[in-house]
């Protein structure tokens, strides 16, 4: 049945309902049927027809109100049951059944009343009373039964009898509010509304406190529709009536109203309104602030999409914020304006209370940004400048918590606090020592902004404090110095730091047992080492180098490993002594092991680590040292390098391709010629390399073909990172050495490399174009490739001839000559 109802449109439903009313009402029109309970019932039902017809005319207004449809469906069910009763011949007491059905329809009409506009209520209300008061005698004769006569008078509007039956008192309403079921309770609520609307409640003998008590009791257990009506009634009763408000000030009642803040939009809106109405009383404000979850829900409503509820929540929160604990609860819920107001205009103790709370709150970046926008930074800076010790400490701790957001750092810089913080670090006054830790932490955050290098003496002052501070402050100073030194425009600062002996000051921190301090020292040393390549070798002796390698081996932090390796990668490649020390310390073995056990994540730190590992490997693949290359290959660097060609960043690809190119330069001289007779054991067929025309092995001849590197190198040619593209071309060009040129060209062509090289001519990088032209010059010397690729290449070459750098003119001419196009296009040169 319900499924059928759900499928019907509202207009279809109303048409069927009106038809059903007419059908039941027809029982009264049959002259052959004696007047009985069914007839009396039918005469009453007949009065529904005009009401339902009027409702049908307002279908667009009411069709989206589920409660109206539910009430009408209940009436439909009752009418259908009445039809079935009429056809049944087995009922012993049909009048009792039809009376129950009549009362059911009355209750449904009562629910319908709550949702209808004023113009309908009067008509429906009168009819609802008639259905509820209908009584059918056992005789079932309208003419002979006193009860039936009473009923008939009721139906046709008889004066005294109707007045006696339908005259409902406030006492009846209160009794029904207290004991009625959900439907009866809903009707009683409507009647109570009528009493209040007509201002009859005050003139009644019933104690208003009793009414409020009943409503409060039912609020905790009734259905959603009834809850909404209760809250609306209570709000109406409380309006402008302090006595009534005081009756509602009990925690148990207020807790029930607070629960409604979590429910549907309309109930939530009314609950906010009721709480706002009651909050005129200080006792209520105190109670509301103590109810668990209330302030959190009000903040949620404040930030919600319902403008009326949001406005009410804002007013209520403002009233509650007069209590400092409530203001703190609001801050915990993410609403900071009251807290900021206390920081600006509160007493000294309240300012300290708020700042201390702010220092302890776990804040998201969004919350920190909101606090900065709401104006929290300026009063906190003022507290630091002008307050006593407790005020200064709470302000600095709060500022430390807020300074992790870039926007707040800019506010701190504009406030001019940096100089005062630095001055504080030089203070030797014991009473101020507790302030130095948060001051150094804030300075470390401020140092992330490039604007700090405007004062180039800041870094030198921080350096001078390193050996005079506690480990925590040293860590913050090292972090600040690292940030300052890393700024792109800080070259003068870095030079001054070197002149002031920065390396000598930092190196002892590498042996620091506090890993956080050690890590920050490594970061600073890595940043400085980029500009101090030669000086670095002078200061890093064998003990330092071995210690750095041990950090790479033992550290659990990828960022610390990257910084340590970064220092090693910036040492001069030509310094063979350094290379021997690193080899002796088994650095390559450690790197291969670390990279093999990597989780495969693509985080910035992991990418940086891979880039620096590739840079270190370049040192160990120096083409002038075949023994070192052989050692490196035996450690397993080649598979790692090939992997980086596919999975690394553009910098990692560039460095991996460079290392492979260095190895491949010696492949030709290391191959084993197939013509040689000096084999102890005949090489396998798989070892033969058609490019080098001999027997090649990954770990002994460093062959790009056997390593599977060629497809990955060609794939890089599709990138737009020209440094990596150039390195890939250089690596591929090692296969085009004179003795093996044709085999190398064929292998590149076999892997679709020729088309990739031709497309590079469109590149805007002269070095890349130059290398690609050199390779095409060799490729087009072979007729097969000239025929196959020449036509597609000439379009790019002719265009390049007109637009290229003057350094490329002669090379373009050579390639065009190979394609026999020079005579036709000679005007371009």
Secondary structure, 3 states (H helix, E strand, C coil): CHHHHHHCCHHHHHHHHHHHHHHHHHHHHCCCCCCCHHHHHHHHHCCHHHHHHHHHHCHHHHCCCHHHHHHHHHHHHHHHHHHHHHHCCCCCCHHHHHHHHHHHHHHHHHHHHCCCCHHHHHHHHHHHHHHHHCCCCCCCCCCCCHHHHHHHHHHCCCHHHHHHHHCCCHHHHHHHHHHCCHHHHHHHHHHHHHHHHCCCCCCCCCCHHHHHHHHHHHHCCCCHHHHHHHHHHHHHHHCCCHHHHHHCCCHHHHHHHHHHHHCCHHHHHHHHHHHHHHCCCHHHHHHHHHCCCHHHHHHHHHCCCCHHHHHHHHHHHHHHCCCHHHHHHHHHCCCCHHHHHHHHHCCHHHHHHHHHHHHHCCCCHHHHHHHHHCCHHHHHHHHHHHCCHHHHHHHHHHHHHHCCCHHHHHHHHHHCHHHHHHHHHCCCCHHHHHHHHHHHHHHHHHCCCHHHHHCCHHHHHHHHHHHHCCHHHHHHHHHHHHHHHHCCCCHHHHHHHHHCCHHHHHHHHHHCCCHHHHHHHHHHHHHHHCCCHHHHHHHCCHHHHHHHHHHHHHCCCHHHHHHHHHHHHCCCCCCHHHHHHHHHCCHHHHHHHHHHCCCCCCCHHHHHHHHHHHHHHHHCCCCCCHHHHHHHHHHCHHHHHHHHHHHCCHHHHHHHHHHHHHHHCCHHHHCEECCCCCCCCCCCHHHEECCCCEECCHHHHCCHHHHCCHHHHHHHCCCCCHHHHHHHHHHHHHHHCHHHHHHHHHHHHHCCHHHHHHHHHHCCCHHHHHHHHHHHHHHCCCHHHHHHHHHHHHHHHHHHHHHCCHHHHHHHHHHHHHCCCCCCCHHHC
